[in-house]
Amino acid sequence: MPLVFSVWMVLLNNFVVEKANFTGVEIGILQSLREIPGFLAFTVIYLLLFIKEQKLALLSLAITSIGVFLTGFFPSAFGLYITTIIMSVGFHYFETVSQSLTLQWLDKDKTAHFMGKMLSAKSIASLIAFSSIWLLMEYFTWSYQATYALFGGCALIITTLLALAFKQFPDKAEQNKKLVLKKRYWLFYALTFFSGARRQIFVVFAGFLMVEKFNYSVAEISALFLINYVFNWLFAPSIGKLIARIGESAALRIEYIGLMVIFISYGLVENANIAAALYVIDHLFFALAIAIKTYFQKIASPEDIASTAGVSFTINHIAAVVIPALLGLLWIVNSSWVFFIGAGFAACSLILALLIPKQPRIGVEVRFKESPQVS
């Protein structure tokens, strides 16, 4: 997934500006459309009535690959909207199932470190993608169309090989095949909502800032992504260990305070090099978001994990469907205000993080109201 999705992401801003003449309005609409399948991620639970989670993950990878393969062939607003939706359906279903299986298969005391190692592995795949893009487009002058087609086609072949090579792993606990919404998960839902809102500022507008305001080229954007993923490759496992040692509440407080400072700085920055440094630090802070998932694993009933993974992705994308389009309009008026709003989202998340207990578990989901009752 990171091999093929990273290609789509790193080329997007330059592709839409150079080939489709996008402004903040069109990029906002495209990113809102991209998040609609994430908003509908709760429907994964109904697909699990007909297909096993592991098989659904592979099918989702194939759909993502097809969407990326097609992207370069349709350099228009309508064409990009359609190919983005195809890619996004596969991406969000895969991420939902991946989160569910990770939390089901791993022991609670090993999850944070493993997720850090998984981020590191994803970073290696992304490094391969970004360095290849830089080489192909900078030195061999490949077109966007050829680059998208190459990586989409390779990803489809790899997915087919994965489907043939791996057996079906057994389920540890029979999962609920209906939507699960429980009052005792409310803090997890709230953290997930603001995480989705805040993530859009980084995913949609931080990269767009680099291209529109500071005129970064494809090669420069690729180099910036390379730096990001080198940092993740080197430090993500350590971040996972840190979360396991200091706890979810402390880890998330560090993340949200850091993001408040970074978003305010985005709104004020006038130097391209400082903006690039903020982008790298911003990306590194997001690795701490592992703590939201490990918090949920500790408070969740095992049979709720698959259903709640779908629900959480939907909650994560409620704001994500609306915010890019609305803030795209605000971007035209004053781009700085987009990042100041992001700082406000981080502040709301910080308040919520203060409510996480030092040792969360079933019956002890929220600080100051540590009841053994489960509802």
C-alpha positions in Angstrom: 0.0 0.0 0.0 2.6 2.7 0.8 4.6 1.8 -2.3 1.6 2.6 -4.6 -0.1 5.3 -2.5 3.0 7.3 -2.0 3.4 7.7 -5.7 -0.1 9.0 -6.0 0.4 11.4 -3.1 3.8 12.8 -4.0 2.9 13.5 -7.6 -0.6 14.9 -7.0 0.0 18.5 -6.2 2.4 19.1 -9.1 0.2 17.0 -11.5 -3.0 18.9 -10.7 -1.3 22.3 -10.9 0.7 21.6 -14.1 -1.7 19.4 -16.1 -5.2 20.2 -14.8 -4.7 23.9 -13.7 -6.1 23.3 -10.3 -6.6 26.1 -7.7 -7.3 25.8 -4.0 -11.0 25.2 -4.9 -10.4 22.2 -7.1 -7.8 20.6 -4.9 -10.2 21.0 -1.9 -13.0 19.3 -3.8 -10.7 16.5 -4.9 -9.5 15.9 -1.4 -13.1 15.9 -0.1 -14.1 13.3 -2.7 -11.1 11.3 -1.7 -12.3 11.1 1.9 -15.9 10.0 1.1 -14.9 6.3 0.9 -13.2 6.8 4.3 -16.5 8.2 5.6 -18.2 5.1 4.4 -15.6 2.8 5.9 -18.2 1.4 8.4 -19.7 -0.6 5.4 -16.7 -2.9 5.7 -18.5 -4.7 8.4 -21.2 -5.7 5.9 -18.6 -6.9 3.4 -17.3 -9.2 6.1 -20.5 -11.2 5.9 -19.3 -12.4 2.5 -15.5 -12.2 2.5 -12.8 -12.8 5.1 -10.8 -9.7 6.3 -7.6 -11.0 4.9 -9.0 -11.5 1.4 -10.7 -8.1 1.6 -7.4 -6.5 2.4 -5.9 -8.0 -0.8 -8.9 -7.0 -2.9 -8.6 -3.5 -1.6 -4.9 -3.4 -2.5 -5.8 -4.4 -6.1 -8.5 -1.6 -6.4 -6.0 1.0 -5.1 -3.4 -0.2 -7.7 -6.0 0.1 -10.5 -6.9 3.7 -9.4 -3.3 4.8 -9.4 -2.6 3.1 -12.8 -5.4 5.1 -14.4 -4.7 8.5 -12.8 -2.2 9.8 -15.3 -4.5 9.0 -18.3 -7.2 11.5 -17.1 -5.6 15.0 -16.5 -8.8 16.9 -16.1 -10.9 17.8 -13.0 -13.6 15.3 -13.7 -11.1 12.5 -14.7 -9.1 13.1 -11.5 -12.2 13.1 -9.4 -13.2 9.6 -10.7 -9.7 8.0 -10.5 -9.3 9.5 -7.0 -12.5 7.8 -5.8 -11.4 4.4 -7.3 -8.0 4.7 -5.6 -9.6 5.9 -2.3 -12.1 3.0 -2.0 -9.3 0.5 -2.1 -7.0 2.6 0.2 -9.6 3.2 3.0 -11.0 -0.3 3.0 -7.4 -1.7 3.2 -6.5 0.7 6.1 -9.6 -0.2 8.0 -9.0 -4.0 7.7 -5.3 -3.6 8.4 -5.9 -1.7 11.6 -8.5 -4.4 12.6 -6.2 -7.3 12.0 -3.2 -5.7 13.7 -5.2 -5.1 16.9 -6.7 -8.6 16.8 -3.4 -10.5 16.1 -1.0 -8.7 18.4 -0.6 -8.9 22.2 -1.4 -5.5 23.9 2.1 -5.1 25.4 3.7 -5.5 21.9 1.4 -3.4 19.8 2.9 0.0 20.1 6.4 -1.2 19.3 5.2 -3.4 16.4 3.2 -0.5 14.9 6.4 1.6 15.1 8.2 -1.1 13.2 5.4 -1.3 10.7 5.7 2.5 10.1 9.4 1.9 9.5 8.7 -0.8 7.0 6.2 1.4 5.2 8.8 4.1 5.1 11.2 1.8 3.3 8.6 1.2 0.7 7.9 4.9 0.4 11.6 5.6 0.1 11.8 3.2 -2.8 8.8 5.0 -4.5 10.1 8.5 -3.9 13.7 7.8 -5.0 12.4 6.1 -8.1 10.1 9.0 -9.0 13.0 11.5 -8.5 15.2 9.4 -10.7 12.6 8.7 -13.4 11.2 12.2 -13.7 14.4 14.3 -13.0 16.9 12.3 -15.0 14.9 10.3 -17.5 12.1 12.9 -18.0 9.3 10.3 -17.6 5.8 11.7 -18.0 3.2 11.7 -15.2 1.2 9.2 -17.2 4.0 6.7 -17.5 5.0 7.0 -13.9 1.5 6.4 -12.5 1.1 3.5 -14.9 4.4 1.9 -13.9 3.8 1.9 -10.2 0.1 1.1 -10.4 0.9 -1.9 -12.7 3.7 -3.1 -10.4 1.5 -2.9 -7.3 -1.2 -5.0 -9.0 1.3 -7.7 -9.8 2.7 -7.7 -6.3 -0.8 -7.9 -4.9 -1.5 -11.0 -7.0 1.7 -12.6 -5.8 0.7 -11.9 -2.2 -2.7 -13.5 -2.7 -1.0 -16.6 -4.1 1.8 -16.8 -1.5 0.0 -16.4 1.9 -2.3 -18.8 3.6 -5.5 -17.7 5.3 -4.7 -16.9 9.0 -7.2 -18.1 11.6 -9.3 -15.6 13.5 -8.5 -15.2 17.2 -12.0 -14.0 18.2 -15.3 -14.1 16.2 -16.0 -10.5 15.2 -19.3 -8.8 15.4 -20.9 -8.5 12.0 -22.9 -5.4 12.9 -22.1 -1.8 13.8 -20.9 -1.3 17.3 -21.3 2.1 19.0 -20.7 2.0 22.8 -20.8 4.9 25.3 -17.6 3.7 26.9 -15.7 4.3 23.7 -16.7 7.9 23.5 -13.2 9.3 24.2 -11.7 7.2 21.5 -14.4 8.4 19.0 -13.7 12.0 20.0 -9.9 11.7 19.6 -10.4 10.0 16.2 -12.7 12.8 15.0 -10.2 15.5 15.7 -7.4 13.4 14.4 -9.2 13.3 11.0 -9.9 17.0 11.0 -6.3 17.9 11.9 -4.8 15.4 9.4 -6.5 17.2 6.5 -4.5 20.3 7.2 -1.3 18.4 6.7 -2.3 16.1 3.9 -4.2 18.6 1.8 -2.7 22.0 2.5 0.8 21.6 3.8 2.0 20.0 0.5 -0.1 22.4 -1.6 1.6 25.3 0.3 5.0 24.0 -0.8 4.0 24.0 -4.5 1.8 27.1 -4.7 3.6 29.5 -2.3 7.2 28.3 -2.5 7.2 26.8 -6.1 8.6 23.4 -5.2 9.2 21.1 -8.2 8.4 17.4 -8.4 12.0 16.6 -7.6 12.0 18.9 -4.6 8.7 17.6 -3.2 10.0 14.0 -3.7 13.2 14.9 -1.9 11.1 16.4 1.0 9.1 13.2 1.2 12.3 11.2 1.1 13.6 13.0 4.2 10.2 12.4 5.9 10.4 8.7 5.4 14.1 8.4 6.3 13.1 9.9 9.7 10.2 7.5 10.0 12.4 4.6 9.0 15.0 5.5 11.7 12.8 6.7 14.5 9.3 5.1 14.2 10.2 1.9 16.2 11.7 4.1 18.9 8.5 6.2 19.0 6.5 2.9 19.4 8.8 2.0 22.4 8.3 5.5 23.8 4.6 5.2 23.7 4.7 1.8 25.5 7.0 3.3 28.2 5.3 6.7 28.9 1.7 5.8 28.1 -0.8 7.0 25.6 -1.9 10.2 27.4 1.7 11.5 27.7 2.5 10.6 24.1 -0.5 12.3 22.7 0.1 15.4 24.8 3.6 15.7 23.3 2.1 15.3 19.8 -0.7 17.9 20.2 1.5 20.6 21.8 4.0 20.1 19.0 1.4 20.3 16.3 -0.1 23.5 17.7 3.3 25.2 17.4 3.9 23.7 13.9 0.5 24.8 12.5 0.9 28.3 13.8 4.3 28.4 12.3 2.9 27.3 8.9 0.6 30.2 9.0 3.4 32.7 9.5 6.3 31.2 7.5 7.8 33.1 4.6 11.0 31.1 4.0 10.9 28.0 1.9 13.6 26.2 3.9 11.8 26.8 7.2 8.6 25.6 5.6 10.4 22.4 4.6 11.7 21.9 8.1 8.2 22.3 9.5 6.9 19.8 7.0 9.5 17.2 8.1 8.9 17.8 11.9 5.1 17.7 11.3 5.3 14.3 9.6 7.4 12.9 12.5 4.9 14.0 15.1 2.2 12.1 13.4 3.9 8.8 14.3 2.8 9.5 17.9 -0.8 8.9 16.7 -0.2 5.2 17.2 -1.2 5.9 20.8 -4.8 6.4 19.8 -4.9 2.9 18.4 -3.2 1.3 21.4 -5.5 3.1 23.7 -8.5 1.6 21.9 -6.9 -1.9 22.0 -6.6 -1.7 25.8 -10.2 -0.6 26.4 -11.9 -2.7 23.6 -13.7 -6.0 23.9 -11.9 -8.4 21.4 -15.1 -9.1 19.4 -15.7 -5.3 18.8 -12.4 -4.6 17.0 -13.4 -5.2 13.4 -16.6 -3.3 13.6 -15.2 -0.4 15.6 -12.3 -0.1 13.1 -14.8 0.6 10.4 -16.8 3.0 12.7 -13.6 4.8 13.7 -12.6 5.4 10.1 -16.0 6.8 9.4 -15.7 9.2 12.4 -12.2 10.1 11.3 -13.6 11.1 7.9 -16.7 13.0 9.0 -14.7 16.2 9.2 -12.4 15.1 6.4 -15.2 15.1 3.8 -16.2 18.7 4.6 -13.0 20.4 5.7 -10.9 20.3 2.5 -13.6 21.9 0.4 -14.5 24.6 3.0 -10.9 25.4 3.8 -10.1 25.4 0.0 -12.4 28.5 -0.2 -10.8 30.1 2.8 -7.4 29.4 1.3 -8.2 31.8 -1.6 -8.9 34.6 1.0 -6.0 33.9 3.4 -4.1 30.7 3.4 -2.7 31.4 6.9 -6.1 31.0 8.5 -6.2 27.4 7.3 -3.3 26.5 9.5 -4.5 28.6 12.5 -7.7 26.5 12.3 -5.5 23.4 12.3 -3.8 24.6 15.5 -7.3 24.9 17.0 -8.0 21.3 16.2 -4.8 20.3 17.9 -5.8 22.3 21.0 -9.1 20.4 21.1 -7.2 17.1 20.8 -4.9 18.1 23.7 -7.8 18.7 26.0 -9.2 15.2 25.2 -5.7 13.6 25.7 -5.7 14.8 29.3 -8.7 12.6 29.9 -6.9 9.3 29.0 -6.1 7.3 32.2 -2.5 6.3 33.0 -3.4 2.7 32.6 -6.5 2.4 30.3 -8.4 -0.9 30.4 -11.9 -2.3 30.1 -13.9 -0.4 32.7 -11.3 2.3 33.0 -11.6 4.2 29.8 -11.6 7.8 31.1 -9.6 9.6 33.8 -11.5 11.0 36.7 -14.3 8.5 36.1 -12.7 5.2 36.7 -15.6 2.8 37.0 -15.4 -1.0 36.8 -18.8 -1.0 35.0 -18.8 -1.8 31.3 -21.6 -0.7 29.0 
